Amino acid sequence: MTPVRWRDGTLEILDQRRLPAEEMWLACTTWQEVAGAIRTLAVRGAPAIGIAAAYGMALAKGGERDDAAAGLRAARPTAVNLSWAVERALASPDPLREATAIAAEEAARCDAIAAAGASLIPSGARAMTICHTGALATGGAGTALGVLGEAHARGRLAEVVACETRPLLQGARLTMWECMRRGIPARLIVDGAAGQAMRRGEVDLVIAGADRIAANGDTANKVGTYGLAVLARHHGLPFYIAAPSSTVDRATGDGGAIPIEERDPDEVLRIGAPAGARASNPAFDVTPAELISAWVTERGVHRSAADLVR
Amino acid sequence: MTPVRWRDGTLEILDQRRLPAEEMWLACTTWQEVAGAIRTLAVRGAPAIGIAAAYGMALAKGGERDDAAAGLRAARPTAVNLSWAVERALASPDPLREATAIAAEEAARCDAIAAAGASLIPSGARAMTICHTGALATGGAGTALGVLGEAHARGRLAEVVACETRPLLQGARLTMWECMRRGIPARLIVDGAAGQAMRRGEVDLVIAGADRIAANGDTANKVGTYGLAVLARHHGLPFYIAAPSSTVDRATGDGGAIPIEERDPDEVLRIGAPAGARASNPAFDVTPAELISAWVTERGVHRSAADLVR
């Protein structure tokens, strides 16, 4: 389960839009194809798009490198890992080697996040999560789902409660698929059922990934995350964020300055709305730091934003 | 826009599962067919299923009436209007006349709800709603959507923000369709985007319908309603329930005693989850009275549960 693989000068990208129905690999030989795969969500997940973009830089010919950097960075605006990885590849004399290094580092970070985060999961816990934060999103063990996988391996996790995550159903399609493949007990709910699951006492904690964490700890993640954080607070449940430190953006002061990608309304409209209906489709939302119990990074568990950005 | 019509001994039911794509009428000549239409959500909305069930009683032959009453009541467990309407038809010497009377009364109640509720909508308001509470759900002007329609007619409503309402998308399919037909400006969002819309200041109030209101004011409605109520409270926004008094169940003390219908997990799973995945699919949730700013019935605006059940 890896989102991208490099073979003989080609970046192969597992097309996550087609999962779980079919496993199809896109062969990219230009940076533009990689940018297209990122824009259309063939590859998604903040760490994974950083890795893909770094390999995209390795596909850029000498004279194209500045254009490639700009084009890859612009493919999606919210996840800071994307520009972070592009900058590293751009600054390197050997972008391919840099991309390979970034992929290896992110995988190692996932392992450290999983180990640190598993200590937060009480025995017998039922953990709610949103979107997909596993191997396909990170190129490693995952962030939030990596923590839950490690807790499961330690015999502490009773169940993952996966929010389906409309409009693109990463929870239904990818989290459920990855949990089933890894033998982690998981149950799917519609996003609107999260509040009732908490009220009924079916959930012990919430853990999510992140696309960008501002210097004050405000955290952008998949739309719906903020609502879960408010609900968790209302029910007295801990709400955790798990992300590699590459997701922390010290240059962005607070969540209000994080650009929120507005995607094609058709993603919302196409499964039922009448022709001509209007929709808005923000892909992310921002959870203020005060609703976050702790951030888990490869450096450990951070109970305050000050400790996180230190 | 009417959910059911009686013609020459046949109850014709507009199949709402097929809307907005096509307008197909089911012709029911037995109470069992009516119960099936209610169970499968061909007709839905608490007042509308009460009306349909009363007509279903009119289709029952003399010796079947007790069986018909039990079968229609059991078609869906949460909305109290269903058993209320069935009891009335069962107690009547002329069930058809009783059904016609119930339909007329519910339509009149909708008009009174709309008039009373419109006073709650400030000028220029953007109102969030969930599921569908318009003409097709009530046989009249609607409950929550009736209020918004009246506010729009008075020039006070800037926009309806419709939550799509997974899994069956009554918001996307029916609220958007009805708003477009009535010329009410409406914008669709995924259910997970509700929190961010409030946080961004794009919403001034939330108004929803109800399937059953307990004696203490706790209110069962479409799953996701409770989450909106918690979010509204967190953002200091008013949260209103609009429903006819036939929805109030004085025999149920509080929300914990309201039966919550658990529907087929396939409704959640079928648009993306891997084969063999587990899901839960509660169709309703309960919002505690303390999160409700006011209930609007045909008798006016009730600021307390005591006033509501008086």
Interface residues (C-beta under 8 A of the other chain):
Chain A: P20 I130 C163 E164 T165 R166 P167 L169 A172 R173 M176 W177 M180 A186 R187 L188 I189 V190 D191 G192 A193 A194 G195 Q196 A197 R199 K222 V223 G224 Y226 G227 V230 L231 R233 H234 P265 V268 L269 I271 G272 A273 P274 G276 A277 R278 A279 S280 N281 P282 D285 V286
Chain B: P20 I130 C163 E164 T165 R166 P167 L169 A172 R173 M176 W177 M180 A186 R187 L188 I189 V190 D191 G192 A193 A194 G195 Q196 R199 K222 V223 G224 Y226 G227 V230 L231 R233 H234 P265 V268 L269 I271 G272 A273 P274 G276 A277 R278 A279 S280 N281 P282 D285 V286
